[in-house]
Amino acid sequence: MSRVIEITELALRDAHQSLLATRMALDDMIPVCEDIDNAGYWSVECWGGATFDSCIRFLNEDPWERLRTFRKLLPKSRLQMLLRGQNLLGYRHYEDGVVQRFVEKSAENGMDVFRVFDALNDVRNLKTSIDAVKKTGKHAQGTICYTISPLHTVAAFAEMAQRLQEMGCDSICIKDMAGLLKPQPAYDLVKGIKQRCGASMLVHVHTHATTGVTLVSLMKAIEAGCDIVDTAVSSLSLGPGHNPTESLIELLEGTGYETRVDKERVLRVSSHFASIRPRYREFFSEFTGVDTEIFKSQIPGGMISNMESQLKGQGAADRLQEVLLEVPNVRKDAGYPPLVTPSSQIVGSQAVFNVLMGQYKVMTGEFADLMLGYYGSTLGEKNPEVLKKAEAQAKKPAITVRPADLLKPEWEQLSTAAHALEGNNGSDEDVLTYAMFPQVAPKFFKSRAEGRKNLGKDPAKKVPATKAPAAAAANEPGLAAKVNYVITLNGKEHRVTVAPEK
């Protein structure tokens, strides 16, 4: 008798986040919801990650309404989201009351499976979210961000899985955001978690296709006892995306494993997205093939494109290779954090600063906070010299407590500020939207009544290229030029003036 391998479909969230910069409009997803709902997936990932930000920043769409729409159109499906633990869907830590309220409202609006992760794998940053999910009666999936370092061993990951199990998690996800999970480590890791947590603990594997080896990794994970794997329909797969759903179905034929997924419905879904994908050509990732160099740099595809954009903005696009070589150095100095949002952007931006301006001559506020423990703890020790520079710049000490323990209750303050904004509808959901993105939400509330935007364009029409801002130089008599840099990190501009040493 064959063992059933369950599948989570990523087409409605991570697939287009990875390939189309999260710009896909809800109207282009609605037509395939019936087929997705009846295809037999274990869950459908459709919310969280960068979708919340993209909805209000680019698509003039209420993300809560998107969730309610999916709940209505996918009545048979478990809806799944990606939640950044204490960061929720923003880029800072929120106090526990806001985290609890966000989880409650997400469940109330239709969410079933909460994949909760922390960028540093600090389980202290997961506890409040997991407790809140359990309180709603929904499925709490504790997540291990997979990375490679001298310290990240099977034993260390299995221990983390056990701690997540003890917190009450219903399943454990191995989240491989950069395609680093090779076949044998995949087998060993799943085996290690099953041995540590028991055979009944559901193990779910998420990986990207970037390095070209991970379809084999999924097979080895299945052989080791993995219960659920993530895939995306073929028209929204590969490159910096994921492995194709259809390929996994075919791969399992004759192996003693099978899925319960209806391939004909999957093909119809894939055909639909193949027809609309060309309209989003403007947002295509430039990386479309295989890159095994990622095994050295460990840099996710989205992180590379972010660094490329920063360098182009400074007229230094030719220095990308220097930055790629600097990233592992910065990561080691910071205690080997996994490279996933927001740590990937923080480490990547600091590597750009180091290459353009000299080793830690300028430090972003976010990187200083990472060094000082304000994002949580890392598995490795921090470089003491860099730590000292971070303390001097930030003018505050390093901490070892859970960062959220330092935060004061903020719901009332957020609520007052949000309700004062034009276009706010008075709901807790609008307060949470404001809490996540206080710079973007006011504009969205004002324009929400105008309706959703669809950024897809007729592929026959050429899309004009947008120019990146050039670095400006201000010359002073007798001195070499000062250079003003504007580097954007997570939507926040950092203005830095660099002058030559005298």
C-alpha positions as CSV (number, residue, x, y, z in Angstrom):
1,M,0.0,0.0,0.0
2,S,1.3,3.4,-1.0
3,R,2.0,6.1,1.6
4,V,0.2,9.4,0.9
5,I,2.3,12.5,0.6
6,E,0.4,15.7,1.1
7,I,1.0,18.8,-0.9
8,T,0.7,22.5,0.0
9,E,0.1,24.7,-3.1
10,L,2.1,28.0,-3.2
11,A,0.6,29.6,-6.3
12,L,-1.5,32.1,-4.5
13,R,1.4,33.5,-2.3
14,D,5.0,32.5,-2.3
15,A,5.1,31.5,-6.0
16,H,4.2,35.0,-7.3
17,Q,6.1,36.7,-4.5
18,S,9.3,34.9,-5.6
19,L,8.8,35.3,-9.4
20,L,6.6,38.4,-9.9
21,A,7.6,40.6,-6.9
22,T,4.2,39.9,-5.2
23,R,2.4,42.0,-7.7
24,M,-0.3,39.5,-8.8
25,A,-3.8,41.0,-8.5
26,L,-6.5,39.1,-6.7
27,D,-8.7,39.3,-9.9
28,D,-6.1,37.1,-11.6
29,M,-6.3,34.5,-8.9
30,I,-10.1,34.3,-8.4
31,P,-10.8,32.3,-11.6
32,V,-8.8,29.3,-10.5
33,C,-10.0,29.1,-6.9
34,E,-12.6,26.4,-7.6
35,D,-10.0,24.1,-9.2
36,I,-7.5,24.7,-6.4
37,D,-10.2,24.1,-3.8
38,N,-11.1,20.7,-5.4
39,A,-7.6,19.6,-6.3
40,G,-7.0,17.8,-3.0
41,Y,-4.2,19.8,-1.5
42,W,-3.4,19.5,2.2
43,S,-3.4,23.4,2.4
44,V,-3.3,26.4,0.2
45,E,-0.8,29.1,1.1
46,C,-2.5,32.4,0.1
47,W,-1.6,35.1,2.7
48,G,1.2,36.6,4.8
49,G,4.8,37.0,3.8
50,A,5.0,40.1,1.6
51,T,1.4,40.0,0.3
52,F,0.1,42.3,3.0
53,D,2.7,45.0,2.2
54,S,2.2,44.6,-1.5
55,C,-1.6,44.8,-1.3
56,I,-1.6,48.3,0.4
57,R,1.6,49.6,-1.2
58,F,1.0,48.8,-4.8
59,L,-2.4,47.1,-5.5
60,N,-4.7,49.4,-3.5
61,E,-6.2,46.3,-2.0
62,D,-7.3,45.6,1.5
63,P,-5.4,42.5,2.5
64,W,-8.1,41.5,5.0
65,E,-10.6,41.5,2.2
66,R,-8.3,39.3,0.2
67,L,-8.3,36.8,3.0
68,R,-12.0,36.9,3.3
69,T,-12.4,36.4,-0.4
70,F,-10.1,33.4,-0.4
71,R,-12.1,32.0,2.6
72,K,-15.3,32.3,0.6
73,L,-13.9,30.9,-2.6
74,L,-11.9,28.1,-1.0
75,P,-14.4,26.6,1.4
76,K,-13.0,23.1,1.4
77,S,-9.3,24.1,1.8
78,R,-7.1,24.8,4.8
79,L,-5.9,28.4,4.2
80,Q,-2.2,28.9,5.2
81,M,-0.2,32.0,5.9
82,L,3.4,32.9,6.7
83,L,3.8,34.8,9.9
84,R,7.1,36.4,11.1
85,G,6.6,35.6,14.8
86,Q,7.0,38.7,16.9
87,N,7.5,40.8,13.7
88,L,4.0,39.7,12.4
89,L,4.1,41.0,8.8
90,G,6.1,44.1,9.5
91,Y,9.8,44.7,10.1
92,R,9.9,45.4,13.8
93,H,8.9,43.5,16.9
94,Y,5.4,44.2,18.3
95,E,4.4,43.9,21.9
96,D,2.5,40.7,22.8
97,G,-1.0,42.3,22.9
98,V,-0.7,43.4,19.2
99,V,0.7,39.9,18.2
100,Q,-2.3,38.2,20.0
101,R,-4.8,40.6,18.4
102,F,-3.3,40.0,14.9
103,V,-3.5,36.2,15.2
104,E,-7.1,36.4,16.6
105,K,-8.2,38.6,13.7
106,S,-6.4,36.4,11.1
107,A,-8.2,33.3,12.4
108,E,-11.5,35.2,12.6
109,N,-11.2,36.3,8.9
110,G,-10.5,32.7,7.7
111,M,-6.9,31.6,8.4
112,D,-6.4,27.9,9.3
113,V,-2.7,27.2,9.3
114,F,-0.1,29.6,10.7
115,R,3.4,28.9,9.6
116,V,5.3,30.9,12.3
117,F,9.0,31.6,11.9
118,D,11.7,33.8,13.4
119,A,14.5,35.1,11.2
120,L,17.1,34.2,13.8
121,N,15.5,30.9,14.9
122,D,15.1,32.4,18.3
123,V,12.2,30.4,19.7
124,R,11.5,33.1,22.3
125,N,10.2,35.2,19.4
126,L,7.7,32.4,18.4
127,K,6.1,31.7,21.7
128,T,3.5,34.4,21.8
129,S,2.3,33.8,18.3
130,I,2.1,30.0,18.8
131,D,0.2,30.4,22.0
132,A,-2.2,32.8,20.3
133,V,-2.8,30.3,17.4
134,K,-3.4,27.5,19.9
135,K,-5.9,29.7,21.7
136,T,-7.9,30.1,18.5
137,G,-8.0,26.4,17.9
138,K,-6.1,26.7,14.6
139,H,-3.1,24.8,13.4
140,A,0.3,26.1,14.7
141,Q,3.2,25.2,12.5
142,G,6.5,25.8,14.2
143,T,9.2,26.7,11.6
144,I,13.0,26.1,11.4
145,C,14.7,28.4,9.0
146,Y,17.3,26.2,7.3
147,T,20.8,27.5,6.9
148,I,24.3,26.2,6.8
149,S,27.1,27.2,9.2
150,P,29.6,25.4,11.4
151,L,27.0,25.6,14.2
152,H,23.8,24.6,12.3
153,T,23.8,20.8,12.7
154,V,21.1,18.2,12.4
155,A,21.3,17.8,16.2
156,A,20.8,21.6,16.7
157,F,17.8,21.7,14.4
158,A,16.3,18.6,15.9
159,E,16.6,20.2,19.4
160,M,14.8,23.3,18.1
161,A,12.1,21.1,16.7
162,Q,11.6,19.5,20.1
163,R,11.3,22.9,21.7
164,L,8.7,23.9,19.2
165,Q,6.8,20.6,19.9
166,E,6.9,21.4,23.6
167,M,5.4,24.8,22.9
168,G,2.4,23.0,21.4
169,C,3.1,23.1,17.7
170,D,0.9,20.8,15.6
171,S,3.6,20.4,12.9
172,I,7.2,21.3,12.2
173,C,8.3,23.0,8.9
174,I,11.8,23.0,7.5
175,K,11.9,26.3,5.7
176,D,14.6,26.4,3.1
177,M,14.3,29.9,1.6
178,A,17.5,29.9,-0.6
179,G,17.5,26.3,-2.1
180,L,20.3,25.3,0.3
181,L,18.8,22.0,1.4
182,K,20.7,19.3,-0.4
183,P,19.3,15.7,-0.7
184,Q,21.3,13.9,2.0
185,P,20.9,16.7,4.6
186,A,17.2,16.7,3.8
187,Y,17.0,13.0,4.6
188,D,19.1,13.4,7.7
189,L,17.2,16.4,9.0
190,V,13.8,14.8,8.6
191,K,15.0,11.6,10.2
192,G,16.6,13.6,13.1
193,I,13.3,15.5,13.8
194,K,11.2,12.3,13.6
195,Q,13.5,10.6,16.0
196,R,13.5,13.5,18.4
197,C,9.8,14.4,18.2
198,G,8.2,11.1,17.4
199,A,6.9,9.6,14.2
200,S,3.5,11.2,14.7
201,M,4.8,14.7,14.5
202,L,4.0,16.1,11.1
203,V,7.1,17.3,9.2
204,H,6.5,19.8,6.4
205,V,9.3,20.7,3.9
206,H,9.4,24.0,2.1
207,T,12.3,24.7,-0.4
208,H,13.1,26.8,-3.4
209,A,14.4,25.6,-6.7
210,T,17.2,28.2,-7.0
211,T,20.1,25.8,-6.9
212,G,18.6,23.0,-9.1
213,V,18.9,20.2,-6.6
214,T,15.9,20.5,-4.3
215,L,13.4,18.3,-6.2
216,V,15.7,15.5,-5.3
217,S,15.8,16.9,-1.8
218,L,12.0,16.6,-1.5
219,M,12.2,13.0,-2.6
220,K,14.9,12.2,0.0
221,A,12.8,14.0,2.6
222,I,9.8,11.9,1.7
223,E,11.9,8.7,2.0
224,A,13.0,9.8,5.5
225,G,9.3,10.2,6.6
226,C,8.4,13.8,5.6
227,D,4.6,14.1,5.6
228,I,3.9,17.3,3.5
229,V,5.9,19.2,0.9
230,D,5.4,22.6,-0.7
231,T,5.2,23.0,-4.5
232,A,3.9,25.5,-7.0
233,V,2.1,24.8,-10.3
234,S,4.7,24.6,-13.2
235,S,3.8,28.0,-14.8
236,L,4.7,29.7,-11.5
237,S,7.8,27.6,-10.6
238,L,11.6,27.2,-10.9
239,G,14.2,30.0,-10.9
240,P,14.0,31.7,-7.5
241,G,10.6,30.0,-7.1
242,H,9.7,26.5,-6.1
243,N,9.6,23.0,-7.6
244,P,6.6,22.2,-9.9
245,T,3.6,20.5,-8.4
246,E,3.2,18.4,-11.6
247,S,6.8,17.3,-11.5
248,L,6.4,16.0,-7.9
249,I,3.3,14.1,-8.8
250,E,5.1,12.4,-11.7
251,L,8.2,11.8,-9.7
252,L,6.3,9.7,-7.1
253,E,4.9,7.3,-9.7
254,G,6.0,3.8,-9.0
255,T,7.9,4.7,-5.8
256,G,5.5,3.5,-3.2
257,Y,4.4,7.1,-2.5
258,E,1.5,8.9,-4.0
259,T,-0.4,12.2,-3.6
260,R,-4.2,12.7,-3.4
261,V,-4.0,15.7,-5.7
262,D,-6.1,15.8,-8.9
263,K,-3.5,16.3,-11.7
264,E,-6.1,17.5,-14.2
265,R,-7.2,20.3,-12.0
266,V,-3.6,21.2,-11.3
267,L,-3.0,21.4,-15.0
268,R,-6.0,23.7,-15.5
269,V,-4.6,26.0,-12.7
270,S,-1.2,26.0,-14.3
271,S,-2.6,26.8,-17.7
272,H,-4.5,29.8,-16.3
273,F,-1.4,31.3,-14.7
274,A,0.6,30.6,-17.9
275,S,-1.9,32.8,-19.7
276,I,-1.7,35.7,-17.3
277,R,1.9,35.6,-16.3
278,P,3.2,37.5,-19.4
279,R,1.2,40.5,-18.3
280,Y,3.5,40.8,-15.3
281,R,6.7,40.8,-17.4
282,E,7.7,44.2,-15.8
283,F,8.1,42.4,-12.5
284,F,9.8,39.2,-13.6
285,S,12.9,38.2,-11.7
286,E,16.0,38.5,-13.9
287,F,17.2,35.3,-12.4
288,T,15.5,32.4,-14.2
289,G,18.0,29.5,-14.2
290,V,20.0,27.6,-11.7
291,D,22.7,29.1,-9.4
292,T,24.9,26.6,-7.4
293,E,27.1,29.5,-6.2
294,I,24.3,30.2,-3.7
295,F,25.7,27.2,-1.7
296,K,28.7,29.5,-1.0
297,S,27.0,32.8,-0.5
298,Q,23.7,31.4,0.9
299,I,21.9,34.5,-0.6
300,P,18.3,34.1,-1.5
301,G,17.3,35.3,-5.0
302,G,15.2,38.2,-3.7
303,M,18.1,39.4,-1.6
304,I,20.4,39.5,-4.6
305,S,17.9,41.6,-6.6
306,N,17.6,44.0,-3.6
307,M,21.3,44.5,-3.4
308,E,21.5,44.9,-7.2
309,S,18.9,47.7,-6.9
310,Q,20.8,49.4,-4.1
311,L,24.1,49.3,-6.0
312,K,22.5,50.6,-9.2
313,G,21.1,53.5,-7.2
314,Q,24.7,54.4,-6.2
315,G,26.1,54.0,-9.7
316,A,28.0,50.9,-8.5
317,A,26.3,48.0,-10.2
318,D,29.7,46.6,-11.2
319,R,30.6,45.9,-7.6
320,L,27.9,43.2,-7.0
321,Q,30.5,40.4,-6.8
322,E,32.4,42.3,-4.1
323,V,29.1,42.5,-2.1
324,L,28.4,38.8,-2.6
325,L,31.8,38.0,-1.2
326,E,31.2,40.4,1.8
327,V,27.8,38.9,2.8
328,P,29.3,35.7,4.4
329,N,31.7,37.9,6.4
330,V,28.9,40.1,7.7
331,R,26.9,37.1,8.5
332,K,29.7,35.5,10.5
333,D,30.2,38.8,12.4
334,A,26.5,38.8,13.3
335,G,26.6,35.3,14.7
336,Y,25.5,33.3,11.7
337,P,21.8,34.4,11.4
338,P,19.8,32.6,8.7
339,L,19.2,34.9,5.7
340,V,15.5,35.4,5.6
341,T,13.3,38.5,5.9
342,P,14.2,40.7,7.7
343,S,17.7,39.4,8.5
344,S,18.6,38.9,4.8
345,Q,17.9,42.5,4.0
346,I,19.7,43.7,7.1
347,V,22.8,41.7,6.4
348,G,22.7,42.4,2.7
349,S,22.4,46.2,3.2
350,Q,25.3,46.2,5.6
351,A,27.4,44.3,3.1
352,V,26.6,47.0,0.5
353,F,27.6,49.7,3.0
354,N,30.9,47.9,3.8
355,V,31.8,47.6,0.1
356,L,30.9,51.2,-0.8
357,M,32.2,53.0,2.3
358,G,34.6,50.7,4.1
359,Q,34.4,48.0,6.7
360,Y,31.7,49.1,9.2
361,K,32.5,52.8,8.6
362,V,28.8,53.3,8.5
363,M,26.3,50.9,10.1
364,T,22.6,50.8,9.5
365,G,20.4,51.2,12.5
366,E,18.9,47.8,11.8
367,F,22.3,46.1,11.6
368,A,23.3,47.7,14.9
369,D,20.1,46.4,16.5
370,L,20.8,42.9,15.1
371,M,24.3,42.9,16.6
372,L,23.0,44.2,19.9
373,G,20.3,41.5,20.3
374,Y,17.2,43.7,19.6
375,Y,16.0,41.2,17.0
376,G,16.8,38.2,19.3
377,S,19.7,35.8,19.8
378,T,21.8,34.0,17.2
379,L,23.3,30.5,17.4
380,G,26.8,31.9,17.0
381,E,28.8,34.5,19.0
382,K,29.0,38.1,17.7
383,N,32.3,39.6,16.6
384,P,33.3,41.7,19.7
385,E,34.9,44.5,17.7
386,V,31.8,45.0,15.5
387,L,29.6,44.7,18.6
388,K,31.5,47.5,20.2
389,K,31.0,49.7,17.2
390,A,27.3,48.9,17.2
391,E,27.0,50.0,20.9
392,A,28.9,53.2,20.1
393,Q,26.6,54.0,17.2
394,A,23.3,53.0,18.7
395,K,24.2,54.5,22.0
396,K,22.5,51.7,23.9
397,P,23.7,48.4,25.3
398,A,23.5,44.9,24.0
399,I,20.6,42.8,25.5
400,T,20.1,39.1,26.2
401,V,16.4,39.2,27.2
402,R,13.6,38.5,24.7
403,P,13.3,41.8,22.8
404,A,9.5,42.1,23.2
405,D,9.9,42.0,27.0
406,L,11.2,45.6,26.7
407,L,8.1,46.8,24.8
408,K,5.2,48.6,26.5
409,P,1.6,47.9,25.6
410,E,0.8,49.8,22.4
411,W,-2.6,48.8,21.2
412,E,-4.4,51.9,22.5
413,Q,-1.9,54.2,21.0
414,L,-2.0,52.5,17.6
415,S,-5.8,52.4,17.7
416,T,-6.0,56.2,18.4
417,A,-3.6,57.0,15.6
418,A,-5.3,54.7,13.1
419,H,-8.8,55.9,13.8
420,A,-7.8,59.5,13.3
421,L,-6.8,58.8,9.7
422,E,-9.0,59.7,6.8
423,G,-10.7,56.6,5.3
424,N,-10.2,54.4,8.3
425,N,-13.2,52.1,8.8
426,G,-13.0,51.8,12.6
427,S,-12.1,48.1,12.6
428,D,-9.4,46.3,14.5
429,E,-8.2,45.1,11.1
430,D,-7.5,48.7,10.0
431,V,-5.6,49.3,13.2
432,L,-3.4,46.2,12.5
433,T,-2.9,47.4,9.0
434,Y,-1.7,50.7,10.3
435,A,0.5,49.0,12.9
436,M,2.3,46.9,10.2
437,F,2.9,49.8,7.8
438,P,2.3,53.2,9.4
439,Q,3.9,55.1,6.5
440,V,1.9,53.3,3.8
441,A,-1.5,52.8,5.5
442,P,-2.7,56.5,5.6
443,K,-2.4,56.7,1.8
444,F,-4.1,53.4,1.3
445,F,-7.0,54.3,3.6
446,K,-7.6,57.4,1.6
447,S,-7.6,55.7,-1.8
448,R,-9.2,52.3,-0.8
449,A,-12.6,53.4,-2.1
450,E,-11.2,53.7,-5.6
451,G,-10.9,49.9,-5.7
452,R,-8.2,47.3,-6.5
453,K,-5.5,47.9,-9.0
454,N,-4.2,45.3,-11.5
455,L,-0.7,46.1,-12.5
456,G,-0.6,43.4,-15.3
457,K,0.0,45.0,-18.7
458,D,-0.5,44.0,-22.3
459,P,2.8,42.2,-23.1
460,A,2.7,43.7,-26.6
461,K,3.2,47.2,-25.1
462,K,6.7,48.0,-24.0
463,V,7.0,49.0,-20.3
464,P,9.3,52.1,-19.9
465,A,12.3,51.4,-17.7
466,T,12.5,53.3,-14.4
467,K,15.7,55.1,-13.6
468,A,17.4,54.5,-10.3
469,P,18.5,57.6,-8.5
470,A,22.1,58.4,-9.0
471,A,24.5,59.2,-6.2
472,A,24.9,63.0,-5.8
473,A,28.3,64.6,-5.2
474,A,28.8,67.9,-3.4
475,N,32.2,69.4,-4.0
476,E,33.9,71.8,-1.7
477,P,36.9,73.9,-2.7
478,G,40.2,72.1,-2.1
479,L,38.5,68.9,-1.1
480,A,37.6,65.7,-2.8
481,A,33.9,65.2,-3.3
482,K,31.5,64.3,-0.5
483,V,29.1,61.7,-1.7
484,N,25.5,61.6,-0.5
485,Y,24.0,58.0,-0.5
486,V,20.4,57.2,-0.2
487,I,19.9,53.5,0.6
488,T,16.4,52.1,1.1
489,L,15.9,49.3,3.5
490,N,12.4,47.8,4.1
491,G,10.8,51.0,2.7
492,K,12.9,53.3,5.0
493,E,15.4,55.6,3.5
494,H,18.9,56.0,5.1
495,R,20.7,59.2,4.0
496,V,24.4,59.0,4.5
497,T,27.1,61.5,3.5
498,V,30.5,60.1,3.1
499,A,33.6,62.3,2.9
500,P,37.3,61.2,2.3
501,E,39.5,60.8,5.4
502,K,41.6,63.9,6.0
